[in-house]
Amino acid sequence: MKLPTFLIIGVQKAGTTSIYNYLKQHPQIYMSPVKETNFLEKNWEEIETKRKAKIDTFEKYCQLFEGVTDEIAIGEASPNYLFHYQSSSERIKRYVPNAKLIAVLRNPVDRAYSDYLMHIRDAIDKGRRNSLSDQIKYRADKSFILLKGFYYQHLQHFYNEFDREQIRVYLYDDLSKDPVNFMQSMYQFVGVDDTFSPDVSKKSQVAQVPKNTAVNQMLRKENPLRTIVRSGLRVILPLEMRQSIRSRLIQMNSQDKKAAPLSPEERQQLIELYREDILKLQDLIQRDLSSWLK
């Protein structure tokens, strides 16, 4: 039975989709065909959920790695593991106790902004656009967008539960500056040929925002109009073509994230929100994070 020899445990909006694809390029690495399996996140066996195609049993999890042949390293990337640190650490110890653990951390201010834009882009939470300022003021202790930027306690827990040599922390800043060197360092950590040079020309999940929110909501969420149009097109167009048309319409209604910039006031509010956590974190990982406070 083949199981992961390494896990990407965090964090969301820190380039993990691109990293997942760069890892897949390496001939000595097998990556789970499902990104974000989330199996080790919670005790899914005890949770009733309507999530589709969920990997909620150990048997289903094992099936993801049945395609392993002669690869040296086997991995999966579920960046919510770090956020759900207590339950995920318990399940990691139960199922893959010797797996190497990789955390990719991003400036929490930029991470929150990117997450906020994703919610707008994907019409999450019914398209509500509560500003980051409002979330800081009224929902700082409840907003997942904000809470996912507190890394110190979560990472400290992993250091307490696992051998420190088993954990490697990378910074999104380094991925942005030199992606090839970044990946080769990761290749070395997971135990494969670190001279392999991946094609890093394509970035995944590039942040965009809709030109028209109402149109975006209609294209991305279930609604009566979309149901009627889909029913009519189903008779004359195959599924692949319908999906292609919808994707093109979404792209036509999209624009660069610069159209919804993070204001200087919001940036400062976020810096103050995360300041103490950043200072603790830099001592924990022995990296200078002063640039995150500017």
RODO-2510 file (C-alpha; in nm, 4 decimals, decimal comma):
residues 294
     n   res          X          Y          Z
     1     m     0,0000     0,0000     0,0000
     2     k     0,1429     0,3349    -0,1082
     3     l     0,0819     0,6484     0,0978
     4     p     0,2298     1,0019     0,0917
     5     t     0,5915     1,0525     0,1898
     6     f     0,5307     1,4274     0,2075
     7     l     0,2408     1,6689     0,2543
     8     i     0,1962     2,0359     0,1718
     9     i     0,0066     2,1463     0,4820
    10     g    -0,0384     2,5167     0,4134
    11     v    -0,1357     2,7801     0,3374
    12     q    -0,4136     2,8841     0,1020
    13     k    -0,3368     3,1685    -0,1412
    14     a     0,0395     3,1093    -0,1127
    15     g     0,1079     2,9573    -0,4522
    16     t     0,0218     2,6008    -0,3526
    17     t    -0,1596     2,5251    -0,6792
    18     s     0,1440     2,6322    -0,8831
    19     i     0,3730     2,4362    -0,6492
    20     y     0,1491     2,1296    -0,6850
    21     n     0,1845     2,1526    -1,0643
    22     y     0,5627     2,2044    -1,0455
    23     l     0,5921     1,8976    -0,8217
    24     k     0,3882     1,6941    -1,0711
    25     q     0,6413     1,7794    -1,3409
    26     h     0,9206     1,5951    -1,1618
    27     p     0,9571     1,2377    -1,2957
    28     q     1,0481     1,1022    -0,9507
    29     i     0,7403     1,2483    -0,7774
    30     y     0,3848     1,1162    -0,7731
    31     m     0,1221     1,3677    -0,6684
    32     s    -0,2321     1,2783    -0,5718
    33     p    -0,4528     1,3328    -0,8810
    34     v    -0,6875     1,5228    -0,6486
    35     k    -0,5411     1,8445    -0,5115
    36     e    -0,6726     1,9299    -0,1667
    37     t    -0,7926     1,5832    -0,0710
    38     n    -0,8469     1,7267     0,2817
    39     f    -0,8723     1,3704     0,4141
    40     l    -0,6309     1,4376     0,6995
    41     e    -0,8038     1,7638     0,7898
    42     k    -1,0860     1,6314     1,0086
    43     n    -1,2569     1,3115     1,1219
    44     w    -1,4803     1,2991     0,8150
    45     e    -1,6125     0,9596     0,9178
    46     e    -1,7913     1,1297     1,2069
    47     i    -1,9128     1,4353     1,0145
    48     e    -2,2284     1,4620     0,8072
    49     t    -2,1546     1,6769     0,5043
    50     k    -2,2989     1,7525     0,1631
    51     r    -1,9580     1,8100     0,0067
    52     k    -1,9378     1,6432    -0,3321
    53     a    -1,6702     1,3870    -0,4197
    54     k    -1,5305     1,4016    -0,0687
    55     i    -1,2430     1,1745     0,0317
    56     d    -1,4003     1,0719     0,3600
    57     t    -1,2585     0,7226     0,4194
    58     f    -0,9099     0,5779     0,4415
    59     e    -0,9990     0,3411     0,1571
    60     k    -1,0808     0,6319    -0,0749
    61     y    -0,7612     0,8073     0,0322
    62     c    -0,5504     0,5009    -0,0506
    63     q    -0,7124     0,4767    -0,3941
    64     l    -0,5607     0,8148    -0,4831
    65     f    -0,2157     0,6574    -0,4750
    66     e    -0,2853     0,3336    -0,6603
    67     g    -0,1180     0,4837    -0,9670
    68     v     0,2235     0,4996    -0,8001
    69     t     0,4849     0,3002    -0,9931
    70     d     0,8556     0,3634    -0,9376
    71     e     0,8351     0,7222    -0,8070
    72     i     1,0648     0,8002    -0,5140
    73     a     0,8425     1,0586    -0,3446
    74     i     0,4632     1,0559    -0,3062
    75     g     0,2775     1,3710    -0,2117
    76     e    -0,0465     1,5558    -0,1721
    77     a    -0,1303     1,9217    -0,1136
    78     s    -0,4087     2,0239     0,1246
    79     p    -0,3269     2,3765     0,2463
    80     n    -0,6001     2,3722     0,5111
    81     y    -0,4077     2,1188     0,7202
    82     l    -0,2134     2,3966     0,8905
    83     f    -0,5301     2,5922     0,9656
    84     h    -0,6995     2,2880     1,1189
    85     y    -0,3783     2,2077     1,3010
    86     q    -0,5166     2,0138     1,5969
    87     s    -0,7317     1,7625     1,4096
    88     s    -0,4966     1,7343     1,1111
    89     s    -0,1856     1,6707     1,3206
    90     e    -0,3670     1,3842     1,4967
    91     r    -0,4691     1,2240     1,1671
    92     i    -0,1269     1,2728     1,0104
    93     k     0,0281     1,0906     1,3063
    94     r    -0,2297     0,8144     1,2681
    95     y    -0,1995     0,7554     0,8937
    96     v     0,1347     0,8964     0,7690
    97     p     0,3451     0,9679     1,0798
    98     n     0,6746     0,9791     0,8934
    99     a     0,5639     1,2063     0,6104
   100     k     0,7671     1,5224     0,5583
   101     l     0,5570     1,8336     0,6177
   102     i     0,5830     2,1464     0,4039
   103     a     0,4336     2,4826     0,4967
   104     v     0,4441     2,7677     0,2455
   105     l     0,3703     3,0955     0,4232
   106     r     0,2748     3,4268     0,2668
   107     n     0,2644     3,7750     0,4115
   108     p    -0,0734     3,7477     0,5913
   109     v    -0,1771     4,0925     0,4716
   110     d    -0,1332     3,9952     0,1067
   111     r    -0,2796     3,6523     0,1744
   112     a    -0,5968     3,8048     0,3219
   113     y    -0,6289     4,0461     0,0284
   114     s    -0,5857     3,7603    -0,2220
   115     d    -0,8394     3,5465    -0,0348
   116     y    -1,0826     3,8390    -0,0283
   117     l    -1,0500     3,8808    -0,4060
   118     m    -1,1082     3,5075    -0,4546
   119     h    -1,4356     3,5360    -0,2629
   120     i    -1,5428     3,8158    -0,4949
   121     r    -1,4252     3,6321    -0,8082
   122     d    -1,5940     3,3037    -0,7184
   123     a    -1,9093     3,4685    -0,5767
   124     i    -1,8569     3,2957    -0,2437
   125     d    -2,0926     3,3816     0,0427
   126     k    -2,3629     3,4767    -0,2086
   127     g    -2,1441     3,7493    -0,3531
   128     r    -2,1425     3,9618    -0,0388
   129     r    -1,8570     4,2127    -0,0469
   130     n    -1,7914     4,2979     0,3140
   131     s    -1,4816     4,5158     0,3046
   132     l    -1,1699     4,3978     0,4807
   133     s    -1,2050     4,6988     0,7116
   134     d    -1,5517     4,5817     0,8154
   135     q    -1,4273     4,2290     0,8676
   136     i    -1,1439     4,3544     1,0895
   137     k    -1,3817     4,5751     1,2848
   138     y    -1,6775     4,3406     1,3265
   139     r    -1,5688     3,9837     1,2433
   140     a    -1,1957     3,9528     1,3156
   141     d    -1,2571     3,6517     1,5388
   142     k    -1,4891     3,4794     1,2895
   143     s    -1,3706     3,5662     0,9386
   144     f    -1,1808     3,2741     0,7857
   145     i    -1,0214     3,5233     0,5455
   146     l    -0,8523     3,6881     0,8438
   147     l    -0,8064     3,3878     1,0731
   148     k    -0,6092     3,1912     0,8142
   149     g    -0,3303     3,4515     0,8372
   150     f    -0,2362     3,3681     1,1964
   151     y     0,0423     3,1143     1,1553
   152     y     0,2413     3,1112     1,4788
   153     q     0,0243     2,8981     1,7077
   154     h    -0,0572     2,6530     1,4306
   155     l     0,3030     2,6011     1,3276
   156     q     0,4209     2,5836     1,6888
   157     h     0,1749     2,2989     1,7425
   158     f     0,3272     2,1029     1,4536
   159     y     0,6758     2,1619     1,5960
   160     n     0,5531     2,0233     1,9277
   161     e     0,3937     1,7162     1,7706
   162     f     0,6579     1,6226     1,5110
   163     d     1,0344     1,6125     1,4783
   164     r     1,1446     1,9605     1,3723
   165     e     1,3610     1,8095     1,0979
   166     q     1,0426     1,6611     0,9536
   167     i     0,9017     2,0096     0,8882
   168     r     1,0215     2,2627     0,6315
   169     v     0,8862     2,6170     0,6104
   170     y     0,9083     2,8068     0,2813
   171     l     0,8120     3,1655     0,2063
   172     y     0,5950     3,2738    -0,0846
   173     d     0,8316     3,5699    -0,1259
   174     d     1,1091     3,3290    -0,2296
   175     l     0,8778     3,1523    -0,4761
   176     s     0,8026     3,4869    -0,6399
   177     k     1,1680     3,5896    -0,6620
   178     d     1,3207     3,2661    -0,7923
   179     p     1,0687     2,9856    -0,8529
   180     v     1,3203     2,7400    -0,9988
   181     n     1,5585     2,7641    -0,7034
   182     f     1,2569     2,7486    -0,4698
   183     m     1,1358     2,4251    -0,6265
   184     q     1,4802     2,2687    -0,6380
   185     s     1,5110     2,3295    -0,2641
   186     m     1,1776     2,1543    -0,2189
   187     y     1,2866     1,8673    -0,4436
   188     q     1,5914     1,8224    -0,2233
   189     f     1,3767     1,8164     0,0907
   190     v     1,1403     1,5471    -0,0382
   191     g     1,4347     1,3358    -0,1518
   192     v     1,4392     1,3519    -0,5310
   193     d     1,6854     1,4832    -0,7916
   194     d     1,7195     1,8527    -0,7091
   195     t     1,8896     1,9389    -1,0403
   196     f     1,5591     1,8992    -1,2241
   197     s     1,4405     2,2339    -1,3604
   198     p     1,0616     2,2707    -1,3802
   199     d     0,8751     2,4867    -1,6298
   200     v     0,7593     2,7737    -1,4096
   201     s     0,6328     2,9954    -1,6903
   202     k     0,2681     2,9263    -1,6065
   203     k     0,1190     3,0487    -1,2801
   204     s    -0,2056     2,9079    -1,1448
   205     q    -0,4928     3,0903    -0,9763
   206     v    -0,3951     3,4388    -1,0977
   207     a    -0,6074     3,6876    -0,9046
   208     q    -0,8841     3,8596    -1,0999
   209     v    -1,2039     4,0420    -1,0135
   210     p    -1,5307     4,0689    -1,2097
   211     k    -1,6145     4,3756    -1,4147
   212     n    -1,9814     4,3305    -1,3319
   213     t    -2,0709     4,1559    -1,0049
   214     a    -2,4277     4,0712    -1,1084
   215     v    -2,3106     3,9039    -1,4300
   216     n    -2,0427     3,7152    -1,2377
   217     q    -2,3017     3,5935    -0,9875
   218     m    -2,5246     3,4718    -1,2678
   219     l    -2,2420     3,2817    -1,4404
   220     r    -2,0956     3,1209    -1,1301
   221     k    -2,3945     3,0424    -0,9073
   222     e    -2,7077     2,8369    -0,9603
   223     n    -3,0056     3,0594    -1,0446
   224     p    -3,3306     3,0289    -1,2454
   225     l    -3,1963     3,2051    -1,5559
   226     r    -2,8847     2,9912    -1,5712
   227     t    -3,0967     2,6773    -1,5274
   228     i    -3,3239     2,7759    -1,8190
   229     v    -3,0326     2,8596    -2,0508
   230     r    -2,8478     2,5403    -1,9566
   231     s    -3,1584     2,3292    -2,0239
   232     g    -3,1976     2,4819    -2,3681
   233     l    -2,8316     2,4489    -2,4632
   234     r    -2,8140     2,0900    -2,3363
   235     v    -3,0236     1,9819    -2,6362
   236     i    -2,7936     2,1322    -2,8987
   237     l    -2,4455     2,1535    -2,7417
   238     p    -2,2266     1,8906    -2,5723
   239     l    -2,1153     1,9440    -2,2098
   240     e    -1,7561     2,0306    -2,3009
   241     m    -1,8662     2,3070    -2,5377
   242     r    -2,1145     2,4481    -2,2840
   243     q    -1,8411     2,4608    -2,0213
   244     s    -1,6043     2,6276    -2,2684
   245     i    -1,8606     2,8981    -2,3492
   246     r    -1,9252     2,9636    -1,9799
   247     s    -1,5502     2,9880    -1,9111
   248     r    -1,5056     3,2378    -2,1935
   249     l    -1,7951     3,4506    -2,0681
   250     i    -1,6450     3,4518    -1,7189
   251     q    -1,3079     3,5546    -1,8623
   252     m    -1,4663     3,8334    -2,0685
   253     n    -1,6209     3,9665    -1,7475
   254     s    -1,2892     3,9515    -1,5580
   255     q    -1,0214     4,2141    -1,5048
   256     d    -0,6887     4,2470    -1,3261
   257     k    -0,6949     4,2653    -0,9450
   258     k    -0,5569     4,6209    -0,9730
   259     a    -0,9166     4,7240    -1,0371
   260     a    -0,9873     4,6469    -0,6690
   261     p    -0,6696     4,7617    -0,4913
   262     l    -0,6018     4,7225    -0,1219
   263     s    -0,6208     5,0717     0,0258
   264     p    -0,3326     5,2044     0,2400
   265     e    -0,5745     5,2261     0,5335
   266     e    -0,6792     4,8617     0,5018
   267     r    -0,3174     4,7510     0,4653
   268     q    -0,2231     4,9277     0,7851
   269     q    -0,5212     4,7819     0,9674
   270     l    -0,4162     4,4331     0,8579
   271     i    -0,0547     4,4931     0,9590
   272     e    -0,1651     4,5905     1,3071
   273     l    -0,3942     4,2873     1,3240
   274     y    -0,1085     4,0490     1,2443
   275     r     0,1870     4,2361     1,3987
   276     e     0,2250     4,0310     1,7174
   277     d     0,1812     3,7017     1,5345
   278     i     0,4433     3,7981     1,2736
   279     l     0,6967     3,8900     1,5414
   280     k     0,6467     3,5556     1,7174
   281     l     0,6600     3,3675     1,3888
   282     q     0,9924     3,5130     1,2760
   283     d     1,1525     3,3966     1,5999
   284     l     0,9999     3,0529     1,5573
   285     i     1,1220     2,9964     1,2015
   286     q     1,4365     3,2091     1,2293
   287     r     1,3548     3,4225     0,9258
   288     d     1,3482     3,8011     0,9012
   289     l     0,9859     3,8964     0,8354
   290     s     1,0238     4,2718     0,8863
   291     s     0,9111     4,3324     0,5264
   292     w     0,5684     4,1955     0,6249
   293     l     0,5288     4,4878     0,8665
   294     k     0,5679     4,7581     0,6025
***
